[in-house]
Each structure stands twice: as C-alpha cells, then as structure tokens.
Amino acid sequence: MNELSLFNSLFDNAFDCGMPDLTWKTARLPKVDVKENKDCYSLQMDLPGATEKDVDIEIDHGVMTISSVKTAEKEEKNEKNEKKEEGKWLIRERVQSQFARRFTLPDDIDETKVTASFKNGVLNVTMARKALPEPKKIAIEVA
C-alpha cells in the first residue's frame, strides 16, 4: 500500500483469539484499495449491506480508524408475548458484525481536508495532500 500501512495489531479484531488460520481472520475484514495521486490519496472499502450510518471514521495522531458495529433487529412480539413471524431460526450468524481497520497516515496528509462518501456499498475516503516543509540545514559552529 506504499504510504498507507495497515496496523498488524492483536487488538484490531476483538474476535481474533489467536487463531492461526489467517484466511478465517481476513475473511471478516472488508477489502480495501488505496491509490496515491498527485494531490490526494483515495481509499475505497467494500461494505456490502452497510450504510453510512453503520460506519465510523476517526483520525487520531496520524492514525485513521474505520470501524463498524452492526446488530440485527430484535424479534417483535405481540400482546400475548408471541413471535409475530412464523418459523424458528436454524442458523443465525448475522446477529452482530463488527470490524476495525487502522491505517498509519503519511506525514503529507492534511487531516482537515479528509472527506468520505458512501455509495452502493462502497466507502470512498479522499485525503488531500499538503506540502511538507523542506529539511532545515543546521550550521555547525567552530569552537
């Protein structure tokens, strides 16, 4: 990912449990594409079934965190405390889903000019670049 790097932290995923099967771990994390342009970086993240209300983006000390917690709706019951819909669940794996991905941002990101949009299950984050100060030359004095 060139300038943007994913933190490999044990704390990124609350359900990691030290499982050695990496395909199990990565299958639950949304896929990301990052592109570097002259004036910005752009990040696209696939989030099928999610909406902009399900996603949080936070930047803190040069680290951008994209996270989501989604919980299924509770079953509705009628006045007799009976389920409104017929049938019973045999398998229910989609009750709650969550993820958090953290990216270390390069020094040339202007954190005040980060924008995000959501369309057709894809999160788009655009991070404007700023000019970095030139290195400062230090004069050496003769003692």
Disulfide bonds with the S-S distance in Angstrom:
none
